[in-house]
Amino acid sequence: MGKHALLSASSSKRWLSCTPSARLEEQFQEESGGSVYAEEGTAAHALAEHKLKKALKRRSRRPVSDYHCDEMEESMSST
């Protein structure tokens, strides 16, 4: 899994309220094996990236994940 962004959207409430907290967090190592929800979100992002590349006629290998399901597919289908 990639490294989190310094000013990630998921922690924006914290760093907007306390600007130095973003740099303070860099001093601590990321925990390996995030929550199930974080893993599912990462799988969803990978699938969305794949579908976008395919829509743009770019080469992409479909990601494989235990989290891919019909609900995830339906949420990313074009309307």
Residue pairs with C-beta under 8 A, 6 or more apart in sequence:
1 34
1 42
3 30
4 30
6 22
6 23
6 26
7 15
7 22
11 22
11 25
14 21
14 22
15 21
15 22
34 42
39 67
40 67
43 63
43 65
43 66
43 67
43 68
43 72
44 67
44 72
44 76
46 63
46 65
47 62
47 63
47 65
47 68
47 72
47 73
47 76
48 76
49 60
50 60
50 61
50 62
50 63
51 76
53 59
53 60
54 60
55 78
